[in-house]
Amino acid sequence: MNKLIAGLITGIGALQSTNAFANVSEGPPDYSGITGLYYTLIALILGFGVYDTFFKKS
């Protein structure tokens, strides 16, 4: 289970980081790529906190 979660986190991080780095546009700054990366990271941290608090067996 830990390897599956680690693989999912790595895959999501890789996909979000490529989107953040490839997002080059003309005009004013567009932060949509890095914003998605930040939201994904925050969601993973909050999801782990919920798992650790409510679903982890001691």
PyMOL Python script that loads the backbone (N, CA, C, O; Angstrom):
from pymol import cmd

cmd.read_pdbstr("""\
ATOM      1  N   MET A   1       0.818  -1.188   0.000  1.00  0.00           N
ATOM      2  CA  MET A   1       0.000   0.000   0.000  1.00  0.00           C
ATOM      3  C   MET A   1       0.867   1.260   0.000  1.00  0.00           C
ATOM      4  O   MET A   1       0.546   2.238  -0.675  1.00  0.00           O
ATOM      5  N   ASN A   2       1.968   1.235   0.759  1.00  0.00           N
ATOM      6  CA  ASN A   2       2.847   2.397   0.813  1.00  0.00           C
ATOM      7  C   ASN A   2       3.501   2.667  -0.532  1.00  0.00           C
ATOM      8  O   ASN A   2       3.679   3.824  -0.914  1.00  0.00           O
ATOM      9  N   LYS A   3       3.865   1.594  -1.263  1.00  0.00           N
ATOM     10  CA  LYS A   3       4.473   1.784  -2.575  1.00  0.00           C
ATOM     11  C   LYS A   3       3.468   2.363  -3.560  1.00  0.00           C
ATOM     12  O   LYS A   3       3.828   3.169  -4.418  1.00  0.00           O
ATOM     13  N   LEU A   4       2.209   1.955  -3.438  1.00  0.00           N
ATOM     14  CA  LEU A   4       1.163   2.490  -4.307  1.00  0.00           C
ATOM     15  C   LEU A   4       0.961   3.980  -4.048  1.00  0.00           C
ATOM     16  O   LEU A   4       0.863   4.768  -4.988  1.00  0.00           O
ATOM     17  N   ILE A   5       0.898   4.360  -2.790  1.00  0.00           N
ATOM     18  CA  ILE A   5       0.717   5.771  -2.446  1.00  0.00           C
ATOM     19  C   ILE A   5       1.925   6.587  -2.890  1.00  0.00           C
ATOM     20  O   ILE A   5       1.769   7.689  -3.416  1.00  0.00           O
ATOM     21  N   ALA A   6       3.119   6.061  -2.685  1.00  0.00           N
ATOM     22  CA  ALA A   6       4.327   6.769  -3.114  1.00  0.00           C
ATOM     23  C   ALA A   6       4.357   6.923  -4.627  1.00  0.00           C
ATOM     24  O   ALA A   6       4.754   7.972  -5.134  1.00  0.00           O
ATOM     25  N   GLY A   7       3.944   5.897  -5.350  1.00  0.00           N
ATOM     26  CA  GLY A   7       3.892   5.984  -6.804  1.00  0.00           C
ATOM     27  C   GLY A   7       2.877   6.999  -7.284  1.00  0.00           C
ATOM     28  O   GLY A   7       3.138   7.746  -8.227  1.00  0.00           O
ATOM     29  N   LEU A   8       1.713   7.031  -6.637  1.00  0.00           N
ATOM     30  CA  LEU A   8       0.692   8.012  -7.010  1.00  0.00           C
ATOM     31  C   LEU A   8       1.163   9.439  -6.740  1.00  0.00           C
ATOM     32  O   LEU A   8       0.964  10.329  -7.568  1.00  0.00           O
ATOM     33  N   ILE A   9       1.780   9.654  -5.599  1.00  0.00           N
ATOM     34  CA  ILE A   9       2.282  10.988  -5.270  1.00  0.00           C
ATOM     35  C   ILE A   9       3.357  11.415  -6.263  1.00  0.00           C
ATOM     36  O   ILE A   9       3.361  12.558  -6.718  1.00  0.00           O
ATOM     37  N   THR A  10       4.259  10.514  -6.598  1.00  0.00           N
ATOM     38  CA  THR A  10       5.312  10.829  -7.557  1.00  0.00           C
ATOM     39  C   THR A  10       4.730  11.135  -8.930  1.00  0.00           C
ATOM     40  O   THR A  10       5.143  12.093  -9.583  1.00  0.00           O
ATOM     41  N   GLY A  11       3.772  10.322  -9.368  1.00  0.00           N
ATOM     42  CA  GLY A  11       3.152  10.547 -10.672  1.00  0.00           C
ATOM     43  C   GLY A  11       2.403  11.860 -10.747  1.00  0.00           C
ATOM     44  O   GLY A  11       2.533  12.599 -11.723  1.00  0.00           O
ATOM     45  N   ILE A  12       1.618  12.156  -9.722  1.00  0.00           N
ATOM     46  CA  ILE A  12       0.876  13.419  -9.707  1.00  0.00           C
ATOM     47  C   ILE A  12       1.840  14.599  -9.659  1.00  0.00           C
ATOM     48  O   ILE A  12       1.640  15.596 -10.353  1.00  0.00           O
ATOM     49  N   GLY A  13       2.870  14.489  -8.851  1.00  0.00           N
ATOM     50  CA  GLY A  13       3.856  15.564  -8.782  1.00  0.00           C
ATOM     51  C   GLY A  13       4.577  15.780 -10.098  1.00  0.00           C
ATOM     52  O   GLY A  13       4.826  16.919 -10.494  1.00  0.00           O
ATOM     53  N   ALA A  14       4.915  14.688 -10.782  1.00  0.00           N
ATOM     54  CA  ALA A  14       5.594  14.813 -12.074  1.00  0.00           C
ATOM     55  C   ALA A  14       4.688  15.459 -13.112  1.00  0.00           C
ATOM     56  O   ALA A  14       5.129  16.320 -13.874  1.00  0.00           O
ATOM     57  N   LEU A  15       3.430  15.050 -13.146  1.00  0.00           N
ATOM     58  CA  LEU A  15       2.501  15.637 -14.115  1.00  0.00           C
ATOM     59  C   LEU A  15       2.235  17.111 -13.824  1.00  0.00           C
ATOM     60  O   LEU A  15       2.177  17.922 -14.748  1.00  0.00           O
ATOM     61  N   GLN A  16       2.077  17.460 -12.570  1.00  0.00           N
ATOM     62  CA  GLN A  16       1.815  18.852 -12.226  1.00  0.00           C
ATOM     63  C   GLN A  16       3.048  19.726 -12.461  1.00  0.00           C
ATOM     64  O   GLN A  16       2.917  20.876 -12.882  1.00  0.00           O
ATOM     65  N   SER A  17       4.228  19.199 -12.198  1.00  0.00           N
ATOM     66  CA  SER A  17       5.424  20.013 -12.389  1.00  0.00           C
ATOM     67  C   SER A  17       5.702  20.260 -13.864  1.00  0.00           C
ATOM     68  O   SER A  17       6.164  21.342 -14.226  1.00  0.00           O
ATOM     69  N   THR A  18       5.431  19.281 -14.725  1.00  0.00           N
ATOM     70  CA  THR A  18       5.621  19.526 -16.155  1.00  0.00           C
ATOM     71  C   THR A  18       4.650  20.582 -16.645  1.00  0.00           C
ATOM     72  O   THR A  18       5.006  21.405 -17.489  1.00  0.00           O
ATOM     73  N   ASN A  19       3.434  20.573 -16.132  1.00  0.00           N
ATOM     74  CA  ASN A  19       2.463  21.593 -16.505  1.00  0.00           C
ATOM     75  C   ASN A  19       2.913  22.968 -16.019  1.00  0.00           C
ATOM     76  O   ASN A  19       2.743  23.960 -16.728  1.00  0.00           O
ATOM     77  N   ALA A  20       3.479  23.036 -14.830  1.00  0.00           N
ATOM     78  CA  ALA A  20       3.915  24.314 -14.270  1.00  0.00           C
ATOM     79  C   ALA A  20       5.105  24.874 -15.039  1.00  0.00           C
ATOM     80  O   ALA A  20       5.168  26.079 -15.281  1.00  0.00           O
ATOM     81  N   PHE A  21       6.041  24.027 -15.424  1.00  0.00           N
ATOM     82  CA  PHE A  21       7.231  24.508 -16.111  1.00  0.00           C
ATOM     83  C   PHE A  21       6.984  24.792 -17.587  1.00  0.00           C
ATOM     84  O   PHE A  21       7.671  25.630 -18.171  1.00  0.00           O
ATOM     85  N   ALA A  22       6.026  24.117 -18.197  1.00  0.00           N
ATOM     86  CA  ALA A  22       5.758  24.308 -19.617  1.00  0.00           C
ATOM     87  C   ALA A  22       4.792  25.449 -19.875  1.00  0.00           C
ATOM     88  O   ALA A  22       4.545  25.792 -21.032  1.00  0.00           O
ATOM     89  N   ASN A  23       4.246  26.039 -18.842  1.00  0.00           N
ATOM     90  CA  ASN A  23       3.234  27.072 -18.999  1.00  0.00           C
ATOM     91  C   ASN A  23       3.906  28.422 -19.241  1.00  0.00           C
ATOM     92  O   ASN A  23       4.115  29.194 -18.305  1.00  0.00           O
ATOM     93  N   VAL A  24       4.242  28.704 -20.501  1.00  0.00           N
ATOM     94  CA  VAL A  24       4.853  29.969 -20.874  1.00  0.00           C
ATOM     95  C   VAL A  24       3.852  30.708 -21.745  1.00  0.00           C
ATOM     96  O   VAL A  24       3.399  30.186 -22.764  1.00  0.00           O
ATOM     97  N   SER A  25       3.512  31.908 -21.344  1.00  0.00           N
ATOM     98  CA  SER A  25       2.534  32.668 -22.112  1.00  0.00           C
ATOM     99  C   SER A  25       3.023  34.091 -22.306  1.00  0.00           C
ATOM    100  O   SER A  25       3.924  34.564 -21.613  1.00  0.00           O
ATOM    101  N   GLU A  26       2.412  34.749 -23.254  1.00  0.00           N
ATOM    102  CA  GLU A  26       2.732  36.150 -23.512  1.00  0.00           C
ATOM    103  C   GLU A  26       1.848  37.027 -22.639  1.00  0.00           C
ATOM    104  O   GLU A  26       0.755  36.627 -22.241  1.00  0.00           O
ATOM    105  N   GLY A  27       2.329  38.213 -22.350  1.00  0.00           N
ATOM    106  CA  GLY A  27       1.517  39.145 -21.587  1.00  0.00           C
ATOM    107  C   GLY A  27       1.776  39.044 -20.095  1.00  0.00           C
ATOM    108  O   GLY A  27       2.873  38.692 -19.662  1.00  0.00           O
ATOM    109  N   PRO A  28       0.749  39.360 -19.317  1.00  0.00           N
ATOM    110  CA  PRO A  28       0.928  39.341 -17.859  1.00  0.00           C
ATOM    111  C   PRO A  28       1.171  37.928 -17.346  1.00  0.00           C
ATOM    112  O   PRO A  28       0.811  36.959 -18.016  1.00  0.00           O
ATOM    113  N   PRO A  29       1.769  37.797 -16.179  1.00  0.00           N
ATOM    114  CA  PRO A  29       2.080  36.465 -15.649  1.00  0.00           C
ATOM    115  C   PRO A  29       0.827  35.612 -15.459  1.00  0.00           C
ATOM    116  O   PRO A  29      -0.215  36.092 -15.013  1.00  0.00           O
ATOM    117  N   ASP A  30       0.961  34.351 -15.808  1.00  0.00           N
ATOM    118  CA  ASP A  30      -0.127  33.391 -15.647  1.00  0.00           C
ATOM    119  C   ASP A  30       0.366  32.308 -14.698  1.00  0.00           C
ATOM    120  O   ASP A  30       1.301  31.573 -15.017  1.00  0.00           O
ATOM    121  N   TYR A  31      -0.253  32.212 -13.550  1.00  0.00           N
ATOM    122  CA  TYR A  31       0.208  31.303 -12.510  1.00  0.00           C
ATOM    123  C   TYR A  31      -0.619  30.030 -12.432  1.00  0.00           C
ATOM    124  O   TYR A  31      -0.618  29.370 -11.392  1.00  0.00           O
ATOM    125  N   SER A  32      -1.320  29.663 -13.491  1.00  0.00           N
ATOM    126  CA  SER A  32      -2.219  28.509 -13.427  1.00  0.00           C
ATOM    127  C   SER A  32      -1.452  27.200 -13.230  1.00  0.00           C
ATOM    128  O   SER A  32      -1.945  26.312 -12.534  1.00  0.00           O
ATOM    129  N   GLY A  33      -0.283  27.055 -13.810  1.00  0.00           N
ATOM    130  CA  GLY A  33       0.473  25.814 -13.662  1.00  0.00           C
ATOM    131  C   GLY A  33       0.973  25.597 -12.247  1.00  0.00           C
ATOM    132  O   GLY A  33       0.772  24.530 -11.668  1.00  0.00           O
ATOM    133  N   ILE A  34       1.619  26.599 -11.695  1.00  0.00           N
ATOM    134  CA  ILE A  34       2.171  26.465 -10.349  1.00  0.00           C
ATOM    135  C   ILE A  34       1.060  26.447  -9.307  1.00  0.00           C
ATOM    136  O   ILE A  34       1.212  25.847  -8.243  1.00  0.00           O
ATOM    137  N   THR A  35      -0.061  27.106  -9.611  1.00  0.00           N
ATOM    138  CA  THR A  35      -1.200  27.071  -8.694  1.00  0.00           C
ATOM    139  C   THR A  35      -1.745  25.655  -8.580  1.00  0.00           C
ATOM    140  O   THR A  35      -2.078  25.204  -7.484  1.00  0.00           O
ATOM    141  N   GLY A  36      -1.839  24.954  -9.698  1.00  0.00           N
ATOM    142  CA  GLY A  36      -2.287  23.559  -9.666  1.00  0.00           C
ATOM    143  C   GLY A  36      -1.348  22.686  -8.867  1.00  0.00           C
ATOM    144  O   GLY A  36      -1.787  21.794  -8.141  1.00  0.00           O
ATOM    145  N   LEU A  37      -0.052  22.938  -8.996  1.00  0.00           N
ATOM    146  CA  LEU A  37       0.941  22.183  -8.223  1.00  0.00           C
ATOM    147  C   LEU A  37       0.780  22.441  -6.727  1.00  0.00           C
ATOM    148  O   LEU A  37       0.829  21.509  -5.925  1.00  0.00           O
ATOM    149  N   TYR A  38       0.587  23.703  -6.353  1.00  0.00           N
ATOM    150  CA  TYR A  38       0.397  24.029  -4.937  1.00  0.00           C
ATOM    151  C   TYR A  38      -0.879  23.405  -4.384  1.00  0.00           C
ATOM    152  O   TYR A  38      -0.869  22.842  -3.290  1.00  0.00           O
ATOM    153  N   TYR A  39      -1.985  23.501  -5.139  1.00  0.00           N
ATOM    154  CA  TYR A  39      -3.243  22.920  -4.671  1.00  0.00           C
ATOM    155  C   TYR A  39      -3.133  21.405  -4.531  1.00  0.00           C
ATOM    156  O   TYR A  39      -3.689  20.827  -3.597  1.00  0.00           O
ATOM    157  N   THR A  40      -2.422  20.759  -5.450  1.00  0.00           N
ATOM    158  CA  THR A  40      -2.233  19.314  -5.351  1.00  0.00           C
ATOM    159  C   THR A  40      -1.414  18.959  -4.113  1.00  0.00           C
ATOM    160  O   THR A  40      -1.746  18.012  -3.399  1.00  0.00           O
ATOM    161  N   LEU A  41      -0.363  19.701  -3.861  1.00  0.00           N
ATOM    162  CA  LEU A  41       0.472  19.453  -2.684  1.00  0.00           C
ATOM    163  C   LEU A  41      -0.318  19.658  -1.392  1.00  0.00           C
ATOM    164  O   LEU A  41      -0.218  18.852  -0.468  1.00  0.00           O
ATOM    165  N   ILE A  42      -1.098  20.728  -1.328  1.00  0.00           N
ATOM    166  CA  ILE A  42      -1.914  20.988  -0.140  1.00  0.00           C
ATOM    167  C   ILE A  42      -2.945  19.883   0.052  1.00  0.00           C
ATOM    168  O   ILE A  42      -3.167  19.434   1.177  1.00  0.00           O
ATOM    169  N   ALA A  43      -3.580  19.437  -1.041  1.00  0.00           N
ATOM    170  CA  ALA A  43      -4.583  18.368  -0.947  1.00  0.00           C
ATOM    171  C   ALA A  43      -3.953  17.070  -0.454  1.00  0.00           C
ATOM    172  O   ALA A  43      -4.563  16.354   0.340  1.00  0.00           O
ATOM    173  N   LEU A  44      -2.739  16.755  -0.911  1.00  0.00           N
ATOM    174  CA  LEU A  44      -2.064  15.544  -0.449  1.00  0.00           C
ATOM    175  C   LEU A  44      -1.730  15.624   1.038  1.00  0.00           C
ATOM    176  O   LEU A  44      -1.899  14.645   1.765  1.00  0.00           O
ATOM    177  N   ILE A  45      -1.263  16.771   1.485  1.00  0.00           N
ATOM    178  CA  ILE A  45      -0.929  16.931   2.901  1.00  0.00           C
ATOM    179  C   ILE A  45      -2.179  16.828   3.762  1.00  0.00           C
ATOM    180  O   ILE A  45      -2.166  16.159   4.796  1.00  0.00           O
ATOM    181  N   LEU A  46      -3.263  17.485   3.347  1.00  0.00           N
ATOM    182  CA  LEU A  46      -4.507  17.408   4.114  1.00  0.00           C
ATOM    183  C   LEU A  46      -5.090  16.002   4.089  1.00  0.00           C
ATOM    184  O   LEU A  46      -5.609  15.525   5.099  1.00  0.00           O
ATOM    185  N   GLY A  47      -5.007  15.336   2.937  1.00  0.00           N
ATOM    186  CA  GLY A  47      -5.495  13.963   2.844  1.00  0.00           C
ATOM    187  C   GLY A  47      -4.719  13.027   3.748  1.00  0.00           C
ATOM    188  O   GLY A  47      -5.309  12.150   4.380  1.00  0.00           O
ATOM    189  N   PHE A  48      -3.405  13.197   3.820  1.00  0.00           N
ATOM    190  CA  PHE A  48      -2.608  12.374   4.722  1.00  0.00           C
ATOM    191  C   PHE A  48      -2.973  12.649   6.176  1.00  0.00           C
ATOM    192  O   PHE A  48      -3.013  11.727   6.991  1.00  0.00           O
ATOM    193  N   GLY A  49      -3.239  13.906   6.506  1.00  0.00           N
ATOM    194  CA  GLY A  49      -3.639  14.237   7.871  1.00  0.00           C
ATOM    195  C   GLY A  49      -4.956  13.582   8.258  1.00  0.00           C
ATOM    196  O   GLY A  49      -5.101  13.089   9.376  1.00  0.00           O
ATOM    197  N   VAL A  50      -5.918  13.574   7.337  1.00  0.00           N
ATOM    198  CA  VAL A  50      -7.202  12.920   7.601  1.00  0.00           C
ATOM    199  C   VAL A  50      -6.997  11.422   7.750  1.00  0.00           C
ATOM    200  O   VAL A  50      -7.567  10.806   8.651  1.00  0.00           O
ATOM    201  N   TYR A  51      -6.187  10.825   6.875  1.00  0.00           N
ATOM    202  CA  TYR A  51      -5.901   9.391   6.981  1.00  0.00           C
ATOM    203  C   TYR A  51      -5.228   9.071   8.310  1.00  0.00           C
ATOM    204  O   TYR A  51      -5.605   8.118   8.991  1.00  0.00           O
ATOM    205  N   ASP A  52      -4.239   9.864   8.672  1.00  0.00           N
ATOM    206  CA  ASP A  52      -3.490   9.611   9.902  1.00  0.00           C
ATOM    207  C   ASP A  52      -4.372   9.781  11.137  1.00  0.00           C
ATOM    208  O   ASP A  52      -4.204   9.066  12.124  1.00  0.00           O
ATOM    209  N   THR A  53      -5.304  10.720  11.084  1.00  0.00           N
ATOM    210  CA  THR A  53      -6.161  10.989  12.236  1.00  0.00           C
ATOM    211  C   THR A  53      -7.281   9.969  12.386  1.00  0.00           C
ATOM    212  O   THR A  53      -7.536   9.496  13.493  1.00  0.00           O
ATOM    213  N   PHE A  54      -7.952   9.624  11.294  1.00  0.00           N
ATOM    214  CA  PHE A  54      -9.178   8.844  11.403  1.00  0.00           C
ATOM    215  C   PHE A  54      -9.064   7.391  10.952  1.00  0.00           C
ATOM    216  O   PHE A  54      -9.762   6.535  11.497  1.00  0.00           O
ATOM    217  N   PHE A  55      -8.216   7.084   9.986  1.00  0.00           N
ATOM    218  CA  PHE A  55      -8.247   5.761   9.378  1.00  0.00           C
ATOM    219  C   PHE A  55      -7.056   4.875   9.712  1.00  0.00           C
ATOM    220  O   PHE A  55      -7.115   3.672   9.460  1.00  0.00           O
ATOM    221  N   LYS A  56      -5.990   5.412  10.262  1.00  0.00           N
ATOM    222  CA  LYS A  56      -4.800   4.625  10.567  1.00  0.00           C
ATOM    223  C   LYS A  56      -5.054   3.763  11.796  1.00  0.00           C
ATOM    224  O   LYS A  56      -5.535   4.240  12.823  1.00  0.00           O
ATOM    225  N   LYS A  57      -4.725   2.505  11.669  1.00  0.00           N
ATOM    226  CA  LYS A  57      -4.888   1.585  12.792  1.00  0.00           C
ATOM    227  C   LYS A  57      -3.612   1.610  13.633  1.00  0.00           C
ATOM    228  O   LYS A  57      -2.516   1.432  13.103  1.00  0.00           O
ATOM    229  N   SER A  58      -3.749   1.827  14.917  1.00  0.00           N
ATOM    230  CA  SER A  58      -2.586   1.935  15.808  1.00  0.00           C
ATOM    231  C   SER A  58      -2.021   0.580  16.126  1.00  0.00           C
ATOM    232  O   SER A  58      -1.040   0.478  16.862  1.00  0.00           O
TER     233      SER A  58
END
""", "prot")
cmd.dss("prot")
cmd.show_as("cartoon", "prot")
cmd.util.cbc("prot")
cmd.orient("prot")
